[in-house]
Amino acid sequence: MESPLKLHSAGMSAGPPSSQQARAGKELRRDKEVVSTAYGFDPDSRPNHVWLDCRYGEGGDVIISRRLDERTRECTITMASPVPGEPRKIDMKCN
């Protein structure tokens, strides 16, 4: 029986998954219900590669990435604690 891959986590990188350039963020909040991390980007840095990486599957082995607009200055990713059998709830806000 097939089962869909569930969302495992999200983060930011400086290029596509093949570049393996994960960006470190600043942890804003961590408790047993949620982890919130902020990522800042220098708009004067060219090229300003800002990629959102979504990881799927039990260990986050499948990555789907999307390049964001070069004018993106910061993003905050908030991940709720995982609930067994359900996709993880993740909220992302960028400006």
C-alpha positions as CSV (number, residue, x, y, z in Angstrom):
1,M,0.0,0.0,0.0
2,E,1.4,3.4,-1.0
3,S,1.5,6.3,1.3
4,P,2.2,9.9,0.4
5,L,5.4,11.5,1.7
6,K,4.6,13.9,4.5
7,L,6.2,17.2,5.1
8,H,9.1,16.8,7.5
9,S,10.8,20.2,7.8
10,A,11.7,23.4,6.0
11,G,14.8,25.6,5.8
12,M,16.7,28.0,3.6
13,S,19.7,27.6,1.4
14,A,22.0,29.6,-0.9
15,G,21.4,27.5,-3.9
16,P,19.6,24.4,-5.3
17,P,19.8,21.2,-3.3
18,S,22.8,20.0,-5.3
19,S,24.8,22.9,-4.0
20,Q,24.4,21.8,-0.3
21,Q,24.6,25.4,0.9
22,A,22.2,25.4,3.8
23,R,21.8,28.8,5.5
24,A,21.9,29.0,9.3
25,G,19.1,30.9,10.9
26,K,18.6,32.6,14.2
27,E,16.4,30.7,16.5
28,L,13.6,33.0,17.8
29,R,11.6,30.5,19.8
30,R,11.8,26.9,20.9
31,D,9.5,25.1,23.1
32,K,7.7,21.7,23.1
33,E,5.0,23.0,20.7
34,V,7.0,25.1,18.1
35,V,10.4,26.1,16.7
36,S,10.6,29.5,15.0
37,T,13.8,30.5,13.0
38,A,14.6,33.8,11.2
39,Y,16.8,34.0,8.2
40,G,18.2,37.3,7.0
41,F,19.6,38.0,3.5
42,D,21.8,40.9,2.3
43,P,19.9,42.6,-0.5
44,D,23.1,44.2,-1.8
45,S,24.8,40.8,-2.2
46,R,24.7,39.8,-5.9
47,P,23.5,37.3,-6.8
48,N,21.3,37.0,-3.8
49,H,20.4,33.3,-3.9
50,V,17.5,32.6,-1.6
51,W,16.0,29.2,-1.8
52,L,13.2,27.6,0.3
53,D,13.9,23.9,1.0
54,C,11.0,21.6,2.0
55,R,11.9,18.1,3.1
56,Y,9.5,15.2,2.9
57,G,9.5,11.7,4.2
58,E,10.2,10.1,7.5
59,G,13.8,11.4,7.6
60,G,13.5,14.4,5.3
61,D,15.2,12.5,2.5
62,V,13.2,14.0,-0.4
63,I,13.9,17.7,-0.9
64,I,11.8,20.1,-3.1
65,S,13.4,23.6,-3.4
66,R,12.2,26.8,-4.9
67,R,14.2,29.9,-5.6
68,L,12.6,33.0,-4.0
69,D,12.7,36.5,-5.4
70,E,16.1,38.2,-5.2
71,R,14.5,41.1,-3.3
72,T,13.7,38.9,-0.3
73,R,15.3,40.4,2.8
74,E,14.2,38.0,5.5
75,C,12.1,34.9,6.1
76,T,10.8,33.4,9.3
77,I,9.9,29.7,9.4
78,T,7.8,28.3,12.2
79,M,7.4,24.6,12.6
80,A,4.9,22.9,14.9
81,S,5.9,19.8,16.7
82,P,5.3,16.7,14.6
83,V,2.1,14.8,15.1
84,P,2.4,11.1,14.2
85,G,0.7,10.2,11.0
86,E,0.1,13.8,9.9
87,P,2.1,16.3,7.8
88,R,4.0,18.7,9.9
89,K,2.5,22.2,10.1
90,I,4.9,24.8,8.9
91,D,4.4,28.5,8.4
92,M,6.7,30.7,6.4
93,K,6.7,34.5,6.1
94,C,9.1,36.5,3.9
95,N,9.5,40.1,3.0
